[in-house]
Every structure is written in C-alpha cells, then in structure tokens.
Amino acid sequence: MPERRRTPALPDRLTDRLPALRTPADPGFWRSPVRGARFTAVLGMVLLAGLTLLFVTGLLSYAAYNPDLDPVNDKTPGKGWLGFYLFAWPTGPHWLYRLTQGVHVTVGIVLVPVLLAKLWSVVPRLFVLPPARSVGHALERLSVLLLVGGALFQFITGLLNIQLDYLFPGSFYTLHFYGAWVFLAGFVTHVALKLPQAVRVVRSGGIPRGGAGPLAAPGSPAEADTTAAPDTLAAPDPLPATLSRRGALVMVGAGSLLLLITSAGRSFDGPLRRIALLTPRGGTDQGPGPNAFQVNKTAAAVRIIPADTGERWRLTVRGPVGELRFSRTELLAMEQHTAALPIACVEGWSTSDQLWRGVRLSDLAALAGYPDSPPDLFVESLQRSGSFRKAALRDNQVRDGRSLLALEVNGAPLSPDHGYPARIIVPAAPGVLNTKWVETLTFGEL
C-alpha cells in the first residue's frame, strides 16, 4: 500500500501566525509620516486667524439686517442675549456690506482645505482611550466635539447656501446663527487650552522641550531629537516618507489659492468674474444692456406676471395723511434723483456700482406726512411667497439721500428681473432688503 502523507499539525493558536490586529485606538494604526505637532500647530494658527475673521464678519452680516427692527427682518426668533451686539446698521460707506460679506464668504471658501487638513492631522486623537483621563481632559474633548461638529455644520450649510442649494431643514439664517454660537463655545474653549502650546511649537520649530523638529522630511536627522518629549501626533511606526510636512503645507496652500481664484471673482467685474466657476453668480455671461447684471431671483421664479406690473399697477403709500396711490407715470413725474450703488447679497456675490434713478424715500415719507424727520419704513412686494417679500428699513436708511424707490437703472427702465415697475435701493444694505416689485410703502412706527 502507498504510504500516506501525514498532514502537518495545526498550531494550537492560529493567531500565533497572524499579525496583530490594530484598531484606531492603537497609535500604531495611524502610520502617515506627515502628521506631527508643528504641522498641526501651523494649520491651527491659520484657522485661528481665519475663523475669528469669519465669526466677526458673520455677526456684522446679521447686524446688517437690522433684526431688532421688525420680526420680518429677524430670522432668529428667541435669540435673547445673543443679540447683545446689535446696532443700527449704517448707510456708509455704501460698499460696506459688499466688503464684509464678500470677505466672509471668500475666507470661508479659502479655509476649506485648511480645515480638512487640520481635522485629518488630529484624527488619531479622536480615538484615544480612555476618553477622559481627568476633568481638564474631559473639557478638552468636549471642546473638540463642539469645535469639529460646529465647524463642519457651519461650513457645509454655508457652502450649500452659496450654491443656492437649500437642502437643510428650516431657515438658513436661523441654523447658521445658532450653529455659529455652538461653534464659538468649542472654539474659545479649545483655543484657551491649546493656544499657548501651539505658539511655543511654532516659535521653537518643534513641540515643547524639543520634540519633533522643523518641517523637514519626517524621519530625517533634522527631525530627530533623542532628548525631546514624544510628539503624540506623530506616528510611532510611520511609513516611508514620500512628502515632507512643508510640502504638505504647500499643497494645502495651493488648494486654498485655487479656491480663491475660482470663487472670489463673483465680487468683481471683468475677467475675475468669468473665472469664478465655483459660485452661481460667477462665470456667467449676463449679456449686453443696462440691466445685464446679476440677480438671485427672477420674476418668473416668484411668479410675477406682466399683468401684475402693467398699467393697472399702483404704488400704495401709507402714513399720517392716509393712503396715497401712484402710477408709475406719476412717480416718473416727481423729482428724480440718481445714486451709484452696488447690489451685495448674503451668498457673497455682488455687483459693481449701478446707476439707479428714482424718487427718494425721504420725499415719499414727506408726502406720507413726515416732512421733517422720516421714520422707519415697512416695504411689501408683489411677490406672494418666499422669504423677504416684506422688509423693514430703519429711519437712518430712509433719511439717506441715496435711498431710492428706483424706477430706472443705468439709463433704462428696470427689467422685470430687476424689479420693474419699482424697487428699493439702499446704500450698504443686504440685497434682500432692496425689495423688488414694490407694492406698498408704510411709513411710521413698525
């Protein structure tokens, strides 16, 4: 009989021949050679400056709506003490909102690669066990939760709003306002805990007491320091380096520069607007003619039909003298004034100064019974649905001689998309307060 081959005996423990299974809680799970304390600190310092600027300009944008003037302007009911900083929004300089909101949106877009790189650099910290080793550590972890969750929420909703994709439940204004305060709580706490260490890391070229050194290639002699405290962000068993940390920072900066080039032009005219490919109000040809500049909502989109704005249209003006009604022809017969003003919207896009012509709001206030001191104004549009079809203007806005009920722009009648037969135009105001297709003006206490 042929001799049978004996099957080799299996090891008692199969796991003896298998590599150790690593989980995200194991530092060895993370092997990128790019992570390190100084890499993270540099990104953190950039975010510190950028996010602070975002928060300040965001508060200014909210104040520009004069939310404490009337409920129609306030999309954040119940804000309470969170509105402590509100003030009467000025009308000068006339490009103020164009500047503050343009900076807010542009900086937010440019910071996206920096934010993503910063989150990537500290991902291993999210899996550290135990979750909290002390009260101070627990506070730090809570601040990280608020910071990361708040930042992602603010950036995602902001980017969707820029693209006019309202995929989130509820009002963007309400969500973004309260989300900003949640983010701020985590941001301030995290900065208070980490800023001193980050400053020391950046100044010394490494982490405190030496640590992983300058932004040299990971694992190079320039990075080694046997007397240093361990860099807890650096991989203990890194893969071979293919990119230095300085190179990684250059890549992040290049990404931010690309986003700047392809988005910032929506706030300018000429070639820059044509290359603003990442924003709805950039990269589009508005065509020739005096009305060939950007709009957010068209007459067709809000179901304004020619019958609404034709010969039967009348402007209703209310005040102490009662109710007055004017046709477009009668408004054109009044003293006309001109004002060179931009349109600037919360999405960050704006136009250059357009030459508007029409009747001063202060003159209409005098006809309504306020000849000396124009009061606040409540404006109602022919638009029957959608946000900001009604808006309130503060008395300083009504008094400004550049604030008009505009009938023409750039030497031609308003087009239907720009608010024919009449629209509001006010210096330094958000675009949504420059109400189009005006039907009623009510002067007096709101």
C-alpha positions in Angstrom: 0.0 0.0 0.0 1.2 3.5 -0.8 2.4 5.4 2.2 0.0 8.1 3.4 1.3 11.6 3.8 0.8 13.0 7.2 -0.9 16.3 7.5 1.2 18.9 9.5 -0.3 19.6 12.8 -2.0 23.0 13.1 -0.7 25.4 15.7 -2.5 25.4 19.0 -3.3 29.1 18.4 -3.9 30.2 14.8 -3.4 33.7 15.9 0.3 33.0 16.6 0.9 33.2 12.8 -1.4 36.2 12.2 -0.3 39.8 12.5 -1.7 41.6 15.5 -5.0 43.3 14.7 -4.8 47.0 15.2 -7.7 49.3 15.9 -8.0 53.1 15.5 -7.4 53.3 19.3 -3.9 51.8 18.8 -1.4 54.6 17.9 0.3 52.1 15.5 -2.9 52.1 13.4 -2.0 55.6 12.1 1.1 55.5 10.0 1.2 58.6 7.9 4.6 60.3 8.3 3.2 63.7 7.7 1.3 64.1 11.0 3.1 65.9 13.7 2.8 68.6 16.3 4.2 71.5 14.3 2.2 70.6 11.2 -1.0 70.7 13.2 0.1 73.9 15.0 0.7 75.8 11.8 -2.7 74.8 10.5 -4.3 75.7 13.8 -2.7 79.2 13.8 -4.1 79.9 10.3 -7.5 78.7 11.4 -7.4 80.8 14.5 -7.0 84.0 12.4 -9.4 82.9 9.6 -12.2 81.6 11.9 -12.0 84.7 14.0 -12.5 86.8 10.9 -15.4 84.6 9.8 -17.1 85.0 13.1 -16.8 88.8 13.3 -17.9 89.3 9.7 -20.8 86.9 10.3 -22.0 88.9 13.2 -21.8 92.0 11.1 -23.8 90.4 8.4 -26.5 89.6 10.9 -26.5 93.1 12.2 -26.9 94.5 8.7 -30.4 93.0 8.6 -31.5 95.2 11.5 -33.1 92.2 13.1 -34.3 94.1 16.1 -36.3 96.5 14.0 -39.1 94.2 12.9 -39.9 90.4 13.0 -39.9 90.3 9.2 -36.1 91.1 9.3 -35.4 88.6 12.1 -35.0 85.0 11.1 -33.7 84.0 14.5 -36.6 84.3 17.0 -35.7 83.9 20.7 -32.1 85.0 20.3 -32.2 86.9 23.6 -28.9 88.0 24.9 -27.2 86.5 21.8 -28.2 89.8 20.1 -26.3 91.9 22.6 -24.1 93.5 19.9 -26.8 94.7 17.5 -26.7 98.3 16.4 -28.3 100.5 13.8 -26.6 99.4 10.6 -25.1 102.4 8.9 -25.6 103.5 5.2 -22.0 104.5 4.7 -19.7 103.7 3.2 -22.1 102.5 0.5 -19.9 99.4 -0.2 -19.8 98.3 3.4 -21.9 95.2 3.2 -20.3 94.3 -0.1 -16.9 94.3 1.7 -17.9 92.5 4.9 -19.9 89.8 3.3 -17.5 89.3 0.4 -14.7 88.8 2.9 -16.9 86.4 5.0 -17.8 84.1 2.1 -14.4 84.2 0.4 -12.4 83.5 3.5 -14.9 80.6 4.3 -14.3 79.0 1.0 -10.5 79.5 1.1 -10.3 77.9 4.6 -11.9 74.6 3.5 -8.6 72.9 2.6 -7.0 74.2 5.8 -9.9 72.9 7.9 -9.9 69.5 6.3 -6.1 69.2 6.7 -6.4 70.2 10.3 -9.1 67.6 11.0 -7.1 64.9 9.2 -4.0 65.8 11.3 -5.7 65.2 14.6 -8.0 62.2 13.7 -5.9 59.8 15.8 -6.8 61.9 18.9 -10.5 61.2 18.4 -9.9 57.5 19.2 -7.6 57.9 22.3 -8.7 55.7 25.2 -9.8 56.3 27.8 -12.0 59.1 26.5 -11.3 61.3 29.6 -8.4 60.9 31.9 -9.2 64.0 34.1 -11.7 66.9 34.3 -9.3 69.0 32.2 -9.0 66.3 29.6 -12.8 65.8 29.5 -13.2 69.5 29.0 -10.8 69.4 26.1 -12.6 66.5 24.5 -15.9 68.3 24.8 -14.5 71.4 23.2 -13.2 69.3 20.3 -16.6 67.8 19.8 -18.3 71.2 19.7 -15.5 72.6 17.6 -15.4 69.9 15.0 -19.2 69.4 14.8 -19.8 73.2 14.8 -17.2 73.8 12.1 -18.5 71.1 9.8 -22.1 72.2 10.2 -21.2 75.9 9.6 -19.0 75.1 6.5 -21.5 72.7 5.0 -24.6 74.9 5.4 -22.6 77.9 4.3 -21.3 76.2 1.1 -24.8 75.0 0.3 -26.2 78.4 0.8 -23.6 79.9 -1.6 -24.7 77.4 -4.2 -28.3 78.3 -3.5 -29.0 74.6 -2.6 -31.2 74.8 0.4 -31.0 71.1 1.4 -31.2 71.7 5.1 -34.3 71.8 7.2 -35.5 75.2 8.3 -34.2 78.7 7.6 -30.5 79.0 6.7 -30.3 82.2 8.8 -31.6 80.5 12.0 -29.4 77.4 11.6 -26.3 79.4 10.7 -26.8 81.8 13.6 -27.2 79.3 16.3 -24.6 77.0 14.8 -22.1 79.8 15.0 -22.6 80.2 18.7 -22.3 76.5 19.3 -19.1 76.5 17.3 -17.8 79.6 19.2 -18.2 77.8 22.5 -16.0 75.0 21.4 -13.6 77.3 19.5 -13.0 79.6 22.5 -12.5 76.7 24.9 -10.2 74.9 22.6 -8.1 78.0 21.9 -7.8 78.7 25.6 -6.5 75.2 26.2 -4.2 74.9 23.1 -3.0 78.3 22.0 -0.1 78.6 24.4 1.2 75.2 23.3 0.7 76.0 19.6 2.6 79.3 19.9 5.5 77.5 21.6 5.5 74.8 18.9 5.6 77.3 16.0 8.2 79.6 17.6 10.6 76.8 18.6 10.2 74.7 15.4 9.0 71.8 17.4 6.9 70.7 20.3 7.7 72.0 23.8 11.0 70.7 25.3 12.3 69.9 21.8 10.0 67.3 20.3 9.7 66.6 16.6 11.6 69.4 15.0 11.2 71.6 12.0 9.1 70.9 8.9 11.7 68.7 7.4 11.1 65.3 5.8 9.7 63.0 8.5 12.3 60.7 9.9 15.2 62.9 8.7 18.1 63.8 11.0 16.8 67.4 11.3 13.7 66.0 12.9 15.4 63.6 15.4 16.0 64.7 19.0 16.5 61.9 21.5 16.2 64.3 24.4 12.7 65.5 23.4 9.4 64.8 24.8 7.4 62.5 22.4 5.4 64.1 19.7 2.0 62.5 20.4 0.6 63.4 17.0 3.5 61.8 15.1 3.1 58.1 14.0 5.2 55.8 16.2 5.7 53.5 13.2 5.5 55.7 10.2 5.5 54.5 6.6 8.4 55.7 4.4 8.1 59.4 3.7 7.0 60.5 0.2 6.2 64.1 1.1 7.7 66.4 3.7 5.5 68.3 6.1 6.5 71.5 4.4 5.4 70.0 1.1 2.0 69.1 2.6 1.5 72.6 3.8 2.3 73.9 0.3 -0.3 71.5 -1.1 -2.9 72.8 1.4 -2.0 76.4 0.4 -2.2 75.6 -3.3 -5.7 74.2 -2.7 -6.8 77.4 -0.9 -5.3 79.5 -3.7 -7.2 77.6 -6.3 -10.5 78.1 -4.5 -9.7 81.8 -4.1 -9.1 82.2 -7.9 -12.2 80.3 -8.8 -14.6 82.0 -6.3 -13.5 85.5 -5.4 -14.4 87.0 -8.8 -18.1 86.9 -8.0 -17.5 90.1 -6.1 -15.8 91.9 -9.1 -16.5 92.7 -12.7 -14.5 91.8 -15.7 -12.2 88.7 -16.2 -12.2 87.8 -12.5 -16.0 87.2 -12.6 -15.7 85.0 -15.6 -13.3 82.6 -13.8 -15.4 82.4 -10.7 -16.6 78.9 -11.7 -17.5 77.7 -8.2 -20.2 80.2 -7.5 -23.6 80.6 -9.1 -23.1 84.3 -9.6 -19.7 84.0 -11.2 -18.5 82.6 -14.6 -21.8 83.5 -16.3 -22.4 85.9 -19.2 -25.1 88.4 -18.3 -25.3 89.6 -21.9 -25.4 93.2 -23.1 -27.6 96.1 -22.0 -28.1 98.3 -18.9 -29.9 95.6 -17.0 -27.2 92.9 -17.6 -26.0 92.4 -14.1 -26.6 89.6 -11.5 -29.9 88.7 -9.8 -30.8 86.0 -7.3 -34.4 85.5 -8.1 -36.2 86.2 -11.4 -39.7 87.5 -11.9 -40.6 84.1 -13.4 -39.2 82.2 -10.4 -41.5 84.1 -8.0 -44.5 84.0 -10.4 -44.6 87.7 -11.2 -46.6 88.1 -14.5 -46.9 91.1 -16.8 -50.5 91.7 -15.6 -49.1 92.3 -12.1 -46.7 95.0 -13.3 -48.7 96.6 -16.2 -50.9 99.7 -16.5 -53.0 98.6 -13.5 -50.1 98.6 -11.1 -50.2 101.3 -8.4 -47.8 102.1 -5.6 -49.6 102.4 -2.2 -48.0 104.8 0.3 -49.3 104.9 3.8 -48.7 107.4 6.6 -50.4 110.1 8.8 -52.1 111.7 5.8 -53.8 108.4 4.9 -53.3 106.2 1.9 -51.9 107.5 -1.4 -51.7 105.7 -4.7 -49.3 106.5 -7.5 -49.0 105.1 -11.0 -45.5 104.6 -12.5 -46.1 107.6 -14.7 -46.9 109.8 -11.7 -43.8 108.6 -9.9 -41.7 109.4 -13.0 -43.2 112.9 -13.0 -41.8 113.5 -9.4 -38.3 114.9 -8.8 -35.9 112.2 -9.8 -32.5 111.5 -8.2 -29.6 109.3 -9.0 -27.4 107.1 -6.8 -24.4 104.8 -7.8 -24.9 101.8 -5.6 -24.0 98.1 -5.7 -26.1 95.0 -5.0 -24.5 92.8 -2.4 -26.0 89.5 -1.2 -25.6 87.2 1.7 -24.2 84.5 -0.7 -21.1 86.7 -1.1 -21.7 87.8 -4.7 -22.1 91.5 -5.5 -22.2 93.8 -8.5 -20.2 97.0 -9.1 -22.0 100.3 -8.6 -25.0 100.6 -10.9 -26.5 104.0 -11.6 -30.0 104.0 -10.2 -32.6 106.7 -10.8 -35.9 107.3 -9.0 -37.7 109.0 -6.1 -36.0 109.5 -2.8 -37.6 107.5 0.0 -37.4 110.7 2.2 -39.5 112.6 -0.4 -42.2 109.8 -0.3 -42.1 110.0 3.5 -42.8 113.7 3.3 -45.8 113.0 1.0 -47.0 110.4 3.6 -46.9 113.1 6.4 -43.3 113.1 7.6 -41.8 116.3 6.1 -39.0 116.8 8.6 -37.9 113.5 10.1 -38.5 110.4 8.0 -39.4 107.4 10.2 -38.9 103.6 9.8 -40.4 102.1 6.6 -42.2 98.8 6.0 -42.0 97.6 2.4 -44.2 95.0 0.8 -43.6 93.3 -2.6 -45.9 91.9 -5.3 -44.1 88.7 -4.6 -46.6 86.4 -2.8 -44.3 83.7 -1.5 -40.7 83.2 -0.4 -38.5 84.9 2.1 -38.1 88.6 2.4 -41.1 89.5 0.3 -41.6 92.0 3.2 -38.8 94.0 4.8 -38.3 96.9 7.2 -35.8 99.8 6.8 -34.6 101.8 9.7 -35.1 105.6 9.8 -31.4 106.3 9.0 -31.8 104.3 5.8 -34.9 106.2 4.8 -33.2 109.6 5.5 -30.2 108.9 3.4 -30.4 110.9 0.1 -29.1 107.9 -1.8 -32.0 105.6 -0.7 -34.4 105.5 -3.6 -37.6 103.9 -4.9 -35.7 103.1 -8.1 -37.6 103.2 -11.5 -34.6 103.0 -13.8 -31.1 101.7 -13.8 -28.1 102.7 -16.0 -30.3 104.9 -18.1 -33.0 102.4 -18.9 -36.3 101.2 -17.2 -35.9 98.4 -14.8 -36.2 94.9 -16.3 -38.7 92.5 -14.8 -35.9 90.6 -13.1 -34.5 93.7 -11.5 -37.9 94.7 -10.0 -40.0 96.5 -12.6 -42.0 98.7 -12.1 -40.2 99.9 -8.9 -37.7 98.6 -6.4 -35.9 99.7 -3.3 -32.2 100.5 -3.4 -30.4 101.5 -0.1 -26.7 102.0 0.4 -24.8 99.3 2.4 -27.9 97.1 2.8 -28.0 93.4 2.2 -29.5 92.6 -1.2 -32.7 91.1 0.2 -33.6 94.4 1.8 -33.5 96.1 -1.6 -37.0 94.8 -2.2 -38.1 94.3 -5.9 -41.6 94.6 -7.4 -42.7 97.1 -4.6 -46.4 97.3 -4.0 -46.8 99.1 -0.6 -44.7 101.5 1.5 -45.9 102.1 5.1 -44.1 104.9 6.9 -44.2 105.2 10.7 -43.9 103.1 13.8 -43.4 99.4 12.9 
